C-alpha cells in the first residue's frame, strides 16, 4: 500500500472511531437528564417518553470498542500495520489460490495439462477457480447441465486437445445455428427430428418412410455443417448427432424446438478475469476430473458391462426410464395413479441429475427394498419384483449403468396428493403389502416335468417374476395399488388397454403353445397374432433383444403355471371353426356382410389375415380371449403400426368410433369372436358403450388412424379409471 493510501486508511479509521465515541459520550451525558415521565410526542395514541437507554447498551458499546482496539493491535487494519501476530494475507483461504499458484507454478518446466493434472496443489486451486467462475453453468462436478456441456467426458464441441481446451477458456466460444421456422414446414421439421433421433437407437414409433423423408430434408438443409450427422465438425462446433449426448435436450419436442428456433450459444472468455496460470489451473482441474472418470470407466469389468446391458434390456428399464421419444434412461415418463402422478427418474451416471453420486449399496437398496437416498420409492418402481435378482445380476446391472452416457436432464417433480406425498408412509406400505420371502423354485404340484423342462421352468420363473416383472402389468391391484397375489396374471387395465389375462388357464384355453408364445415374445409376431400398443414396446425394447432360449424358458413358465396359477381339471381348449357356411347365413348376428364391408378388405374374407397388411383374426389370441375389452377397444381406438419389423409392419387400422353404432359393433365383435375365436358369449351394446365412454373420457377414442402425435397431444391430465 502506498504512503498516501496508508495515511488515508489510518486517518479514516481513527476519525470514524472518534466520531462514534463522541456519539456515545453525548448520549451518556443526556442519559442523566432523561425523564421517563416526560412525553416527547404521541403517535396514534401511543406516547413516546424521554426514558433513558438501558445501561447494557452502553456496556455493549464499551465491549465493542475494546475488541476493535485489540483487533487493530493484533491484526492488519491500520494501513500497512501488519499487527503483532504477524498475520499474512496468504493465510486467507479465499486469497491463497492466487498467491500459492504463482509460487507453485514458478519452478515448473512442464506446464502441460496432463502434467499439471497430477499436481494436487494446482488442481485444488483450479477447483476453487472453477467453482467460482464455471460451476454456475457446468455444475460443480463439471458434468454440465442442459445447454452447458459435460467437461469430463471426451466429447468436445471445439476439440479436446490441450491447446483447444485452453483456447476455449481464454477466448470463449460463440456457436450459432439458424432457426428454420418459417422456412421449413412443421411437417418437414417433424420428419427431420425423427431422422435425427433415429441416428441413436430410440423407441420412436415412426414409420421408416417418415425417417427416410426426414433424411432427405436433413441432407438438403443441414449437411453443410453436420454432414450425415455421424461426424463432428470441431471447426464450427457442430456436434455428433448419432451419440447419446444431446446438449439442448434429446426428446422429439426438444429436437424440433432446436431446429425451429436455432441456437446462439455464448461462452465468455476469461482472459481478462484470470491470469495465464489460473487458466492453466482450471484446465488442469478439468483434465484431472476427466482422467478420474476415464479411470472409473476403465475399472469396470467389460464382461460385467456386457452382461448388464443384456439384463437392462431384459428388464425393459428403458421403457419406464425414458419419456415419450426422449433420451434413454433420462427419466420423465409419467405414471398416473389414483393418488397422483409419479415420474420416472434419471438413472444415468450424472452426479447431480442422475445416480452418479450413488454407490452400489444405494443402488441395491433401491432395487431390492424400494429405498432411495431421498426417501422410500413409490411401487411404480417394481422393486417388489426386482428383489428376486441374484447378487451377480445386480452387480452387472450396476456396472452397465455406470458405463452409459450421463444425461443432464433434471427429474420431474411428482404430483402426489396428501398423504401419499409423504415418503415415510411408503415404509408402512412395504411392511403391509411387500412379500419379502424368496422365490420358491420347487416344481409345481399340478404338473409333471422332466429334468430339462424343470430347468426351463425355473429359469423362466426367474425372468418372469424378477427382472421381467410381468406380473406388475398383468395382475390386478387392490385399493392401495398393491398386486393381488391370488389373482396373479389375471389382467389389468393400463393406458386404455387391457394388459390381458396371461394365466396358465387362459393361455391353455386360447391354445397358446411353446412355439407360438416364444415367437410372439421374441418377434412380436406369431400364428396367434401380433403385439400392439404397450406390449409391442416391450417386445421392441426388451424381449426381442434376449436370446430365443431365454424367451422359451419364459414361455414354459407361463404355460405350465405356478401357485395361484393353475389349469383347473376339466378346462377345455377353444377350437375356432372359422367362417363356415353357417357363418355366411348366420341369423343370430346377421353380421357377415358387415364384416366383409368393414374388416374383410384387410383381414381377408376368411379372417386369416393378409400379410403384410393385417394379421389373422382366426385363432388370434385377443379374439379368443375371455375378456372382449381389447377387441372392443381396437375398433374404437384404431391401431397404428408397431414398427417392430419393417418387412412385417401391418397397415394402420381405422377407428370405427363414428362409423358403426354400439349395437352394430357389438354384433360384429360377437360374430367374429364366435366363429374366429370360439367364444360363444355375445358382446352386448352396453359393454361396447361402457368401453367407449371410458376411452372417450381418457382421450383415447379417435376417429382417424391413431398416430404417435395423437397420443402425445392428448390431455395428459386425464386417465382411464
N, C-alpha and C positions, 0 to 999 in steps of 0.2 A: 504494500500500500504506500502511495506517495506521501510526502510530508504534508501536503495540502489536505488530502483526504483523511490522514491520521488526525490532524488538528480538528478538522470538521467533525469527524465522528465523535472524538472525545468531548468537544465543546457541546455538541447536540445532546449527548447523554447526560452531561453534567447539568446543562440548562433544564432539561426535561425533569431530572430528579429534583432539582432545586424548586422548580415550579410546583411539582406535586407536593413537596414538603411545605411550601407556603400555603397551598390549598388546605392541607391537613391542619396546619397551625391555626389558620383563620377559623376553621370550623371548631377547633378545640377551644379557642377563645370564646366564640359565640355560644358554645355549649353551656358556659357558666351563666349566661344571661337569659337562657331559654326559659319560657314559662309554659308549662303544659296546659294551663288553664286558659291561655290566650288563644283566641280564634283568629287565624290569619285570613281565611277565606272559606266560602261554602260552595260546594258543587253538588247539585241535585239533592240537596237536603243533607249532605254529609259535610261535617265540619273538618277543616284542616287546622290542627292545633300546632302551636310552636313548641312541640316536645323535643327534648334533646336526643341526639343519636345515641344508641346503646354503646356502652363502654367497650364491648367486644369488637366493634367496628374499628375503633382506634388501635386496639391491641393487634388486630389483623394487619392493619397498615404498618405498624411497627415491625411485626414479624417479616412482612414482605420486603420492607426496606433493608432489614438485616440480612435476609437471604440474598438480595440483589448485591449488597456490598461484598458479601463473602464470595459470590459467584464471580464478580468483576476482579477480585483479587486472585482467585484460583485459576480462572479460565480466561481465554481471549474474549474481549468485549470492548475494551477501550483502545480503539485504533490498532496500533502494532503491538500493543502489550500482549505477550504470549501467556501470561498467567504463571503463577508459581508451580503449577502442576506439570508444566511442560507439554501440554496437550497439543497434538499436531493434527492438521486437517485430514490427513490420510487415514486417521483412525475412524473417521466417519464412514459408515457402510455405504452411504449414497455417493460419497466422493471417491472412495478407494478404487473403483474400477478404472477411472481415468488415470489417476496417479500411478497405481500399480501397473497398469497396462504399458505405460511408457517405459517403466523400469524393466518389466518382463520382456518387452519387445526389443529393447536396445541391443542385448548381446546375441540375438538370434540371427543366424545366417540363412536358414531355410524358413521362409515365411509362406510356404505353400499351405493351402487349406488342409491338405491331408496331414502335414506335419503339425500344424497348429492344433488340429483336432485332437491330438494326443497329449496336448499340454493342458492340464486341468485348470490351471490358473487362468489361462487365456479363454478357455471355453466357459468358465464361470463368469468372467467379465462379459463375454459375448452373450451369455444367457440373460444377464441383467440388462444389457443394452437391448436385446431382442424383446424382452418383456416390456420395456419402456417404449420402444419405437415400432415394434412389429406385431406384438401379440393381439392388439385390438382387431386386426384383420385376419391374421394367420393362426390365432389361438396360441395360448402359452405352450401347447405341445407341438406347435409348428405343423400340425396336420391340416390346418386350414378349416374353412367353412364355406358355405355356398357363396360363390362369386370370388373366393380367395383361395388360391391353390395350396395343395399339400406340398410342404417343402422337405419332407423327409423320405419321399419315395424317389424313384429315379426317372420320373417323367417331368421334364421341364419344358414349358412352352417356348422359351427362347434359348434352349440349350442348357446342358448341365455341366459344362466344363468349368474349371475354376475361374477362368477369365470371364466367362459369360455370367456366372453367378455374381461375381464382384461387380461387373458392369450393371447388372440389374439393381443391386443395392445402391450403387453410387449414382447412377444416372436415372434410374427408374425405368418404367416401361409404359408404353401407350399403345394399346391394341384396339382396333376398331373393326367392326363388321357392319355392313349396311343392312338396314331393315328392308324386307321385301313386301311389306304390307302395301297394297295399292298397285304393286307391280305384278305379283302373283295372286291368284285367287285363293280363297280359303281352302278349296278342294285341292289345289296344287300344293299348298303349304302342308296340308294334312298328309298327302301322299308322300311328300318329301320327308316329313317327320317319321313316317312309318319305315321308309327306306333307311334312314339314318339309324333308327332304333334296331333295325334288323341286322345291322353290322355286328351287333353284340347279341348273343343268344338271349332271346327275350320272348316271353309269352305275349304275343301281340294280338292274336285273334284277328288277323288281317289276311285277306286273300293274296296269293303270290302276284296276281296281276296288279294289285294296288301298289305293292312294293316295287315291281318292275317299272311301273309308270313313274313312281317316285324317283327311281334311279335315273331315268331319262331327264327328269326335271333337274335333279341334282347335278348331273353331268353338264347340263346346259348353263346353269347359273352359278354353281359353286365350285366346279372343278379347278378353276384358275387359281384358287387359294388352297383348296382341300384335296386336290387330285381326286382319287376314287374313295377317299375317306380312310384309307389304310396306311397312309404315310403322313407324318407330321411335317410342317413347314416352319422350322425354328427361326427363319429369317423374319417372318412376319407374325409369329406366334399363333399360327393356325394349328389346332391340336389334332391328334389322332381321334378318329370317330368310331373306331371299332374296338376300343378297350372299354373298361368298366369305369373310366373316370369321366364324370360329367360336371364340369366346373360350375355351370349355371343351372343344374338340375337336369335329370335324365328321363323324367316321365314324358309321355307323348305331349301333354299340355305344356310342359316347360320347354321342350324342344320346339314346339310350334311358336311359343312366345319369343324364343330367341331368334327364330327365323323371321318372324313378323316385325319385331321391334329393333332387331340388330343389337349391337353392343358398343360400348365406349368405355373400355377398361383403362384405368389410370392408376399406376403405382408411382408414388412420388420418389424422386431421387433424394439421397441422404448425404450428398457430397458437401452441402452447406452445414448440416447439423452434426455430422460425425467426421472425425479425423480419419486419415488413411488407416491407422492402426485399429481404430474402433470398427471400421468397416471390415477389416480382416478378422477381427474377433467375432463379429456377427456371423461372417461366412464360416469361421471355424466351428462355431456352435451348431450351425445348421448341418455342417458336414459331420460333426460328431453324432448328432441325432440320427442322421441318415445311416451312418455306419452301424450304430446300435440297432436300428431297425433291420438293416440288412443281416446283421449277425443273428437277430431273433428269428428271421425267416430261414436263414441257413441252418439254424439249430433244430428246425422241425424235421422229423423223420419223413422222407419222401413217400415211403410206403404207407405211413400212417395218414398223411395228407390225401393220398390217392384213395385209400380205403374210406376216409372221412367224406370225400366227395361222393362216393357211391352211397354212403349211408345218408348223407344230407338229401340226396335225390330220393332215396327210398322213403325218407320221412316227409317228402314233399314240403320241406321247410320254406322253399322259395315262394310257394303259392300264398302262404299266410304272411310272410315277412317281406312282401313286395306289394306296393299299391297297384291299382289297375294300370297296366302299361308302364309301371315305374321301375326304378333301379332295383336290381336283385339284392335281396336281403336288407334293404334300407328301411323297411317298415312302412307304416302308413295305411294299411288295409283296415277299414272299419268293420267291426263285428257288432251287429245290432242284437241287443239282449233286452229282456223285459225291464232291466234295471238301468239301461242307458247304453252308450256306445263305447266300446273298448277298441283302441287302435293297436295294431301290431307294432313292435318296436324294431329299431335299427340294431341288427346283430352283426354288423361289420366291425372290424377292429379299430374303429375310430375312438380315440380316448375320451373325448367329451361328448360325442353324439351317439356312439355305439357301445360296444362292450370291451373296448381296448383297455380300460382300467380294471377290468375283472381278471381274476386268476381262475385256475381250473376249479378250485373249490367253490367259487362263486357260481361258475357255470354249472357244476354238478348239482348244487343246491337248487338252482332254478329248474333244472331238468328233472330232478328226482322229487323235490319237495315243494316245488312251486314257490320258492323263497328267493326274491330278488334282493339286490343291495339296498333298494329303497322301499322295501316292504314286500308283503306277500303278493303273488301274482293272481290275476283272475283266471279261473279254469278254462277260459277261451284258449289259453296256452295248455295244450294237452299233456301236462306233466303227470296226470293220473295214468296215462299210458306210457309215457317215456320212462317212468320209474322202473320199468321192466328191462331196460337196456343193460347189457353187460358192461363191466368197467372198461374193458378194452374198446368196445364200440364207442363209449362215451369219450374216451381219450382221443380216439381217431376223429370224432366229430369236432372236438375242441381244436385239434391240430389243423383241420381244414379251415375252420372259421378264422384261425389266426393268419392263414395264408392269403385270404381274399383281399380285394381292394377295399381300403377304408373309404366309406361314403359319408360325407359331411351333411347328412340330412337329419335335421332335428326331429325328435319324436313328437307326435301329436299328443295333445292333452286329452286324456279320457274324459268323457262326459257322462259320468255315473251319478245317479240320484242318491240322496241320503237315505239310509246309512250305508249303501253299497260303496260309496266313495271312501269309506274308512277301511284302509287296508288291513288293519288288525283283525277286523271281523272275519277275514278270509281264513285266519288260523282256525276259527271255530268251524268254518265250512269244511276245512280239511279234516278236522277231528271227527266230524259227524259223517261226512259223505265219502271220504277217500279211503279205499281199501288198500292198505299197505302190505297185505300178505303177498308173498312171492307167487309167481305163476306156477301152477302145477302142470308138469309135462307128462303126467301119467296117462296111459291110454284110456280113452273114454269107454265106459262100460257097455254102451249100446251097440258097439260095432266090433268086428274082428279085423285087425290089421296085421299084415306080416311085418317082418323087421324093417324092410325098406319103406313100406308105407307109413310105419310108425315114425321113422326118422323124418320123413317128409312132413308128416302131420305136426311133429314137434317143432321143426324149423318153420313151418308155415305159421304156427301159433305165435312164435317169437316175432315174425314180421307183422302179422295182422294185429295182434294185441299190443305190441310195443311200438316200434318206430312207425309202422304204417298207420297206427291209431284209427283203424277203420271204424271201430265202434263209436268214435266221437261224433261222426256224422250220421251213421246208420242206426243209432239206438235212441229211443225216446228218452226225454228228460223230465224230471219232476219239477215242481214249482220253484225249487232252489237251483234249477238248471244243472242238477246232478244226473248222471246216467242212471237208468233203472236196470240193474244187472239182470233181473228176472226176464227182461224184455230185450236182451241183447240182440242186436242186428235186426230188430223188427221195424226199422224205418223211422224217419224223422223229417219234418218239413224244414227246408233251408232255402232261402232266397227264391221262393216261389216255385220250387221243385220239391218233389218227394225223394229224398235220399232213400231209395226203396228198401223194403224188407229183403235182406240177403241171408236170412236164417237158413239153416240146412233144410228145413221143411219146405220153405218157399222155393229154394233152388232145385230141390228134388222134384217138387210138383211141376215146375216150369221146364223140366228136362235139360237143365244145365249139366254138363259133364266136364271132366278134367280138360279136354281139348278146347271146348268152346269157351269155358271160363278163362283159361290161360290165354287163348287168342284175344279175348275181349280185354283183359287187363294189360296184356303186353303190347297190343297194337291199336286198341280201341275199336277193332272190327272183328266180327265173328259170325258164325252161322245163326246166332241168336240176336243179331242186330249190332248197332254201333253206339259207342258212347257219345253223349252230348252234354251240354251245359257244364256244371262243375266237375262231373266225372271225366269229361273229355280233358279238362285241365289237369286232373290227377294223372291221367294216362300220359299226357304230353310232358308234364314236369317231373313225373315220378316213376310210375311203373314201366313205362316204355324204356327207361334208362337202366332198368335192372336186368339181370340175366333171366332168360326164359326158365332156367332151372329153379331160381328163387321164386318166380311167379307161380310156377307149378306147385311149389310147396304151399303157397297161399291158397291156391285153388283147392288143394287137397284138404287143408284145414277147414275151409268154409263149407265144402261139400259134405265132409264127414260130420262136422258139428262138435259140440262140447257140452259142458254143464250148462243148463238152461237153454240149450240149443240142440235139440234132438229131433229126429224124424219119428213122429208117433207111429206106432204099429197100425197098419191098415191104410196109411197115406197112399193115395193113388196119383199116378203121374197123368198129366194132361196129354191129350193126343189130338191136336187140331186136325180137322179133316180138310181144310182148305175150302175153296168155293166149289161146292158140289152143284148138281142140277137142282137140288132142293134150295140152295142158296139163291140161285138166279130167280127162282119163283117164290122166294120167301115172302109170306104174307104177314108174319109177326112184326117184322121191322119194315118190310117193303122198302129196302134201302140199297139194293144193288145198283139201281140206276143212279142214285145219288152218289154212291161210291165211285162208279165209273166216271161220273162227271167231275168230281172233286179230287179224287185220290188216284184213280186208275192211270192217268197220264204219266205219273211219276213212279208210283209203286207197282205198276203193272196191273193188267186186268185180272190176273190171278193172285195178286198180292204178294208175289215173290220178289218184288223189287226190280230195279233196273240199274245195274252198275255202270257208271258211277253217278247216276242221277239220284237215286233214292234207295234206302235199304229195304230189306224184306220185312213184310208185316206178318207173314206166315211163320209161326214158331218164334216170333220176336219176343224177347224177354219182357219188354214193357207191356206189350199187348196181352201176354199170358199172365201178367202179374195180378195177384188177387186184389190189389188196390188200383182202381182206374184213374187215380188222381193225375199221374203224369200223362196218360193218354189224353185226358180232357185238357190238361194244361198246354200240351203241344198244339192242339187245334186252336186254342185261344191265343197263345203267345206267338206261335210260329217258331221257327228254328233257323239260326244262322249256321253256316258250315263250321265244322270243328277245327279245320286246318291242321288235322293230325298228319295227314298224308296227302301230298299234292295230287297224287295219282288216284286217290280214293276220297277226295273231298266231295261229299254229296252237295247237291244244289240247295239253296235256301228253301225253307218251307214257308209258305204264306200263312198268315193268320186268318182264321175263319170267324173272327170276332164279329164282324158286321156282314158276314156272308150268309151264315146259317143261323136259324133260331136255336134256342136252347133245346127245344123238342127235336128238331132235325139233327142237331149234334148228338143228342142222347141216342136217337135211333141209329145213326151212322156208327157211333162208337160201339153200341151194343151189338150191331151186326158184325162189325169187324172182329170184336173180341169173341163172339160166338163161333164164327167159322175159322178164323185165323189164330185164335188163342185158346179155344175150347173153354172159355169162361161163359157159362150159361146164364149167370145172373145179369139181368138187363141193367144198364145205366139209366137213371131217371133224369128228367129235365130239371128236377130240383137239385140233384147232385151237380149238374153242369152249371146251373145258376149260382150255386154256392161257391164253386171254384172260380167262376168268372168274377163274381163280386170281390172275392179275396184278392185276385190278381189285379183287378182294376184299382182297388184300394192301395195296393203296393206299387202301382205304376208299371206293372209288367205286361199288361194286356195291350198289344199293339194291333194296328190294322194294316200294317205293312210287313215286309220281311224284317225280322229282327236283325239289328246290326250292333256292333260294339258302341257306336255313337249313341244309339238309343238308350243303351244301358247306362253309359257314362253320364248322360244328361238328364236322367230321370231324377225325381225328387229323392235325394238320399236320406231325408229325414223320415221317410215313410217305409215301413217294412211289413212283411207278412206277419200275421199273428204268431 
